[in-house]
């Protein structure tokens, strides 16, 4: 079975983690030994990154490849659930209730319309 990586999502996660740390693309590119243009292209998903490049970027951002590839791995549910827990951990009961209601309705709507989210 062929696995097709969604490089736009990989790039989006790299960008999110870079911004979370307050790093510039120049900082990441310098420490990952890539050009700033390549870093920008990776973040926009307009270019593919090699495995060695991914590892270097992950090391700079102090994340694992799981963080970048979670939508492409069949058994990523525990990792995704950890992300869900992190989102909810500082919420009030009212916020949790509202967010769960929205998620439940979204799931029902997706299934009702038979919408398949592509990887």
N, CA, C and O of each residue as an XYZ file, in Angstrom:
476
protein
N       0.839     -1.168      0.000
C       0.000      0.000      0.000
C       0.894      1.243      0.000
O       1.764      1.391      0.857
N       0.673      2.112     -0.948
C       1.466      3.336     -1.068
C       0.966      4.373     -0.067
O      -0.239      4.547      0.113
N       1.895      5.051      0.570
C       1.569      6.112      1.508
C       1.899      7.439      0.848
O       3.022      7.666      0.398
N       0.918      8.296      0.797
C       1.089      9.620      0.208
C       1.136     10.635      1.341
O       0.152     10.811      2.060
N       2.265     11.298      1.503
C       2.402     12.295      2.555
C       1.767     13.607      2.117
O       1.875     14.005      0.957
N       1.115     14.265      3.045
C       0.547     15.581      2.789
C       1.587     16.605      3.234
O       1.658     16.957      4.411
N       2.388     17.077      2.287
C       3.484     17.980      2.603
C       2.986     19.348      3.056
O       3.713     20.062      3.745
N       1.772     19.728      2.688
C       1.213     20.989      3.174
C       0.963     20.907      4.681
O       1.244     21.860      5.407
N       0.437     19.775      5.152
C       0.229     19.600      6.585
C       1.549     19.502      7.341
O       1.678     20.041      8.440
N       2.528     18.816      6.757
C       3.852     18.729      7.380
C       4.433     20.135      7.524
O       4.939     20.497      8.586
N       4.359     20.916      6.459
C       4.868     22.282      6.493
C       4.124     23.152      7.484
O       4.728     23.970      8.178
N       2.814     22.979      7.551
C       2.000     23.745      8.486
C       2.417     23.443      9.922
O       2.498     24.351     10.750
N       2.682     22.172     10.222
C       3.098     21.792     11.575
C       4.497     22.311     11.898
O       4.775     22.693     13.034
N       5.367     22.326     10.905
C       6.699     22.904     11.120
C       6.552     24.383     11.453
O       7.157     24.874     12.406
N       5.753     25.086     10.670
C       5.547     26.521     10.892
C       4.944     26.777     12.271
O       5.408     27.659     12.993
N       3.914     26.016     12.646
C       3.272     26.186     13.955
C       4.271     26.000     15.089
O       4.283     26.778     16.043
N       5.101     24.982     14.988
C       6.087     24.731     16.042
C       7.191     25.777     16.040
O       7.692     26.152     17.101
N       7.571     26.247     14.869
C       8.580     27.317     14.787
C       8.050     28.575     15.462
O       8.749     29.199     16.260
N       6.815     28.946     15.142
C       6.221     30.150     15.726
C       5.990     29.990     17.228
O       6.145     30.947     17.986
N       5.622     28.785     17.657
C       5.430     28.521     19.084
C       6.699     28.815     19.869
O       6.644     29.301     20.999
N       7.847     28.515     19.257
C       9.139     28.745     19.904
C       9.670     30.162     19.681
O      10.662     30.565     20.289
N       9.001     30.909     18.808
C       9.457     32.266     18.517
C      10.657     32.316     17.584
O      11.385     33.308     17.567
N      10.870     31.262     16.813
C      12.002     31.195     15.894
C      11.617     31.787     14.543
O      10.463     31.713     14.122
N      12.591     32.367     13.883
C      12.404     32.824     12.506
C      12.766     31.686     11.559
O      13.400     30.708     11.956
N      12.356     31.828     10.310
C      12.758     30.833      9.302
C      14.279     30.847      9.150
O      14.895     29.809      8.908
N      14.871     32.014      9.293
C      16.323     32.114      9.172
C      17.023     31.324     10.278
O      18.033     30.663     10.034
N      16.484     31.397     11.483
C      17.061     30.657     12.602
C      16.986     29.159     12.337
O      17.975     28.441     12.483
N      15.795     28.693     11.942
C      15.613     27.258     11.677
C      16.502     26.811     10.529
O      17.155     25.770     10.610
N      16.527     27.597      9.460
C      17.321     27.190      8.294
C      18.807     27.131      8.635
O      19.515     26.227      8.193
N      19.272     28.090      9.415
C      20.694     28.089      9.798
C      21.030     26.864     10.645
O      22.049     26.213     10.415
N      20.194     26.551     11.609
C      20.473     25.435     12.512
C      20.153     24.068     11.912
O      20.661     23.049     12.380
N      19.316     24.043     10.882
C      19.006     22.773     10.202
C      19.852     22.592      8.944
O      19.714     21.598      8.230
N      20.720     23.553      8.683
C      21.618     23.497      7.531
C      20.866     23.412      6.203
O      21.179     22.592      5.340
N      19.859     24.291      6.067
C      19.133     24.432      4.804
C      19.034     25.925      4.496
O      19.258     26.757      5.375
N      18.707     26.258      3.273
C      18.581     27.671      2.913
C      17.248     28.216      3.433
O      16.294     27.456      3.605
N      17.178     29.519      3.683
C      15.896     30.112      4.086
C      14.802     29.899      3.043
O      13.633     29.744      3.397
N      15.167     29.889      1.767
C      14.191     29.650      0.712
C      13.628     28.232      0.806
O      12.430     28.014      0.627
N      14.510     27.274      1.089
C      14.070     25.888      1.229
C      13.153     25.742      2.444
O      12.150     25.030      2.391
N      13.503     26.415      3.529
C      12.679     26.389      4.737
C      11.288     26.946      4.430
O      10.284     26.372      4.850
N      11.228     28.043      3.709
C       9.951     28.643      3.326
C       9.144     27.702      2.446
O       7.939     27.543      2.644
N       9.800     27.082      1.480
C       9.121     26.152      0.578
C       8.594     24.924      1.314
O       7.536     24.394      0.976
N       9.334     24.481      2.316
C       8.877     23.339      3.126
C       7.625     23.741      3.902
O       6.649     22.993      3.947
N       7.659     24.917      4.506
C       6.521     25.367      5.311
C       5.256     25.567      4.478
O       4.150     25.364      4.980
N       5.402     25.954      3.238
C       4.223     26.144      2.388
C       3.794     24.844      1.717
O       2.738     24.787      1.087
N       4.604     23.808      1.849
C       4.277     22.519      1.240
C       4.546     22.479     -0.245
O       4.102     21.559     -0.932
N       5.267     23.463     -0.750
C       5.534     23.493     -2.186
C       6.750     22.664     -2.576
O       7.038     22.494     -3.760
N       7.462     22.150     -1.580
C       8.582     21.256     -1.859
C       8.577     20.134     -0.827
O       8.110     20.304      0.300
N       9.094     19.008     -1.229
C       9.208     17.874     -0.326
C      10.506     18.000      0.446
O      11.483     18.572     -0.039
N      10.503     17.452      1.662
C      11.747     17.457      2.415
C      12.230     16.030      2.597
O      11.439     15.099      2.750
N      13.528     15.881      2.577
C      14.125     14.552      2.736
C      14.019     14.126      4.193
O      13.763     14.942      5.078
N      14.219     12.846      4.422
C      14.183     12.326      5.780
C      15.254     12.984      6.644
O      14.990     13.347      7.790
N      16.449     13.137      6.107
C      17.524     13.757      6.893
C      17.200     15.219      7.206
O      17.499     15.699      8.300
N      16.602     15.915      6.271
C      16.192     17.301      6.506
C      15.106     17.349      7.584
O      15.131     18.211      8.462
N      14.159     16.422      7.509
C      13.093     16.384      8.510
C      13.665     16.179      9.915
O      13.236     16.829     10.868
N      14.622     15.281     10.030
C      15.229     15.008     11.330
C      15.955     16.253     11.838
O      15.852     16.587     13.019
N      16.682     16.939     10.967
C      17.382     18.159     11.391
C      16.397     19.235     11.848
O      16.620     19.894     12.863
N      15.311     19.409     11.101
C      14.294     20.401     11.475
C      13.648     20.007     12.802
O      13.441     20.858     13.667
N      13.331     18.733     12.963
C      12.750     18.267     14.219
C      13.682     18.529     15.394
O      13.232     18.927     16.468
N      14.969     18.310     15.196
C      15.939     18.574     16.262
C      15.979     20.053     16.623
O      16.065     20.402     17.800
N      15.917     20.915     15.627
C      15.918     22.364     15.891
C      14.661     22.758     16.663
O      14.725     23.568     17.587
N      13.525     22.188     16.285
C      12.245     22.562     16.895
C      11.922     21.743     18.149
O      10.892     21.961     18.786
N      12.804     20.803     18.501
C      12.624     19.947     19.669
C      11.287     19.202     19.621
O      10.541     19.169     20.599
N      11.006     18.609     18.460
C       9.808     17.792     18.262
C      10.230     16.465     17.646
O      11.368     16.312     17.202
N       9.321     15.523     17.622
C       9.607     14.244     16.981
C       8.967     14.224     15.594
O       8.046     14.997     15.327
N       9.440     13.358     14.720
C       8.772     13.211     13.424
C       7.301     12.833     13.556
O       6.504     13.142     12.670
N       6.926     12.162     14.662
C       5.510     11.834     14.887
C       4.647     13.091     14.832
O       3.534     13.065     14.308
N       5.158     14.172     15.365
C       4.412     15.427     15.366
C       4.107     15.875     13.942
O       3.025     16.394     13.669
N       5.046     15.678     13.049
C       4.876     16.126     11.664
C       4.073     15.146     10.826
O       3.393     15.545      9.880
N       4.147     13.862     11.169
C       3.565     12.816     10.314
C       2.309     12.178     10.887
O       1.853     11.161     10.364
N       1.738     12.740     11.939
C       0.660     12.055     12.637
C      -0.544     11.712     11.775
O      -1.241     10.743     12.078
N      -0.818     12.459     10.722
C      -1.962     12.139      9.872
C      -1.636     11.041      8.868
O      -2.537     10.518      8.213
N      -0.365     10.686      8.738
C       0.050      9.677      7.762
C       0.312      8.316      8.390
O       0.521      7.333      7.678
N       0.302      8.250      9.710
C       0.606      7.014     10.419
C      -0.696      6.366     10.867
O      -1.530      7.013     11.499
N      -0.870      5.091     10.542
C      -2.117      4.388     10.852
C      -2.416      4.326     12.348
O      -3.579      4.410     12.743
N      -1.413      4.186     13.166
C      -1.634      4.009     14.602
C      -1.234      5.255     15.382
O      -0.531      5.168     16.389
N      -1.683      6.405     14.915
C      -1.322      7.676     15.534
C      -2.323      8.129     16.591
O      -2.137      9.188     17.191
N      -3.368      7.364     16.829
C      -4.425      7.796     17.745
C      -3.900      8.198     19.127
O      -4.314      9.240     19.634
N      -3.014      7.429     19.761
C      -2.526      7.869     21.080
C      -1.838      9.241     21.028
O      -2.017     10.062     21.928
N      -1.067      9.480     19.993
C      -0.386     10.769     19.851
C      -1.411     11.886     19.641
O      -1.297     12.960     20.231
N      -2.403     11.625     18.805
C      -3.438     12.623     18.556
C      -4.251     12.888     19.817
O      -4.605     14.034     20.094
N      -4.547     11.855     20.576
C      -5.307     12.036     21.809
C      -4.506     12.836     22.831
O      -5.085     13.581     23.622
N      -3.204     12.693     22.825
C      -2.370     13.515     23.708
C      -2.484     14.985     23.314
O      -2.493     15.862     24.178
N      -2.572     15.258     22.011
C      -2.772     16.629     21.555
C      -4.130     17.154     21.990
O      -4.256     18.311     22.389
N      -5.147     16.302     21.912
C      -6.489     16.699     22.358
C      -6.449     17.045     23.845
O      -6.987     18.070     24.264
N      -5.816     16.194     24.631
C      -5.716     16.447     26.071
C      -4.999     17.764     26.354
O      -5.390     18.502     27.258
N      -3.961     18.059     25.594
C      -3.224     19.309     25.788
C      -4.094     20.522     25.486
O      -3.990     21.544     26.163
N      -4.954     20.416     24.469
C      -5.852     21.522     24.124
C      -6.853     21.758     25.249
O      -7.169     22.903     25.571
N      -7.345     20.691     25.837
C      -8.402     20.785     26.843
C      -7.893     21.042     28.262
O      -8.685     21.401     29.134
N      -6.595     20.867     28.517
C      -6.109     20.831     29.897
C      -6.341     22.113     30.699
O      -6.494     22.044     31.918
N      -6.372     23.277     30.051
C      -6.572     24.512     30.815
C      -7.962     25.119     30.593
O      -8.176     26.301     30.861
N      -8.895     24.311     30.107
C     -10.246     24.789     29.818
C     -11.145     24.677     31.050
O     -10.950     23.822     31.914
N     -12.120     25.554     31.097
C     -13.156     25.445     32.120
C     -14.125     24.342     31.701
O     -14.102     23.877     30.562
N     -14.965     23.938     32.631
C     -15.974     22.921     32.305
C     -16.883     23.398     31.189
O     -17.236     22.614     30.308
N     -17.272     24.666     31.205
C     -18.127     25.209     30.150
C     -17.427     25.179     28.794
O     -18.047     24.852     27.782
N     -16.144     25.518     28.769
C     -15.389     25.478     27.513
C     -15.282     24.047     26.993
O     -15.436     23.803     25.796
N     -15.020     23.116     27.884
C     -14.918     21.712     27.481
C     -16.247     21.234     26.912
O     -16.278     20.587     25.865
N     -17.343     21.547     27.593
C     -18.662     21.142     27.116
C     -18.935     21.701     25.726
O     -19.385     20.970     24.843
N     -18.672     22.976     25.523
C     -18.918     23.605     24.225
C     -18.041     22.998     23.136
O     -18.520     22.727     22.035
N     -16.769     22.784     23.431
C     -15.851     22.221     22.437
C     -16.237     20.788     22.086
O     -16.165     20.397     20.921
N     -16.644     20.006     23.075
C     -17.078     18.636     22.795
C     -18.363     18.621     21.973
O     -18.525     17.781     21.088
N     -19.271     19.543     22.262
C     -20.514     19.630     21.479
C     -20.221     19.956     20.022
O     -20.812     19.370     19.115
N     -19.312     20.887     19.805
C     -18.928     21.259     18.435
C     -18.279     20.074     17.728
O     -18.601     19.781     16.577
N     -17.367     19.394     18.415
C     -16.692     18.238     17.809
C     -17.689     17.130     17.490
O     -17.601     16.510     16.431
N     -18.634     16.873     18.391
C     -19.632     15.838     18.159
C     -20.513     16.182     16.961
O     -20.793     15.318     16.131
N     -20.947     17.427     16.865
C     -21.779     17.841     15.733
C     -21.009     17.812     14.418
O     -21.563     17.451     13.380
N     -19.742     18.189     14.458
C     -18.913     18.133     13.258
C     -18.771     16.689     12.784
O     -18.892     16.410     11.591
N     -18.516     15.775     13.712
C     -18.390     14.356     13.360
C     -19.684     13.844     12.731
O     -19.652     13.155     11.712
N     -20.812     14.179     13.335
C     -22.105     13.741     12.792
C     -22.325     14.311     11.394
O     -22.795     13.599     10.507
N     -21.996     15.574     11.189
C     -22.176     16.202      9.871
C     -21.274     15.569      8.821
O     -21.705     15.320      7.695
N     -20.027     15.310      9.187
C     -19.101     14.665      8.253
C     -19.611     13.290      7.842
O     -19.575     12.927      6.667
N     -20.078     12.541      8.814
C     -20.567     11.191      8.516
C     -21.883     11.218      7.762
O     -22.120     10.376      6.896
N     -22.739     12.176      8.082
C     -24.014     12.305      7.381
C     -23.799     12.608      5.909
O     -24.472     12.040      5.049
N     -22.877     13.490      5.622
C     -22.565     13.878      4.247
C     -21.565     12.942      3.610
O     -21.224     13.099      2.437
N     -21.074     11.939      4.394
C     -20.091     10.981      3.900
C     -18.843     11.690      3.383
O     -18.279     11.319      2.353
N     -18.430     12.707      4.113
C     -17.238     13.476      3.736
C     -16.007     12.733      4.215
O     -15.900     12.376      5.388
N     -15.099     12.507      3.319
C     -13.850     11.812      3.644
C     -12.748     12.853      3.594
O     -12.497     13.456      2.551
N     -12.092     13.061      4.726
C     -10.974     13.983      4.787
C      -9.750     13.260      4.258
O      -9.391     12.196      4.762
N      -9.112     13.820      3.257
C      -7.944     13.168      2.662
C      -6.716     13.469      3.477
O      -6.617     14.502      4.140
N      -5.786     12.546      3.414
C      -4.520     12.710      4.120
C      -3.604     13.590      3.319
O      -2.478     13.856      3.741
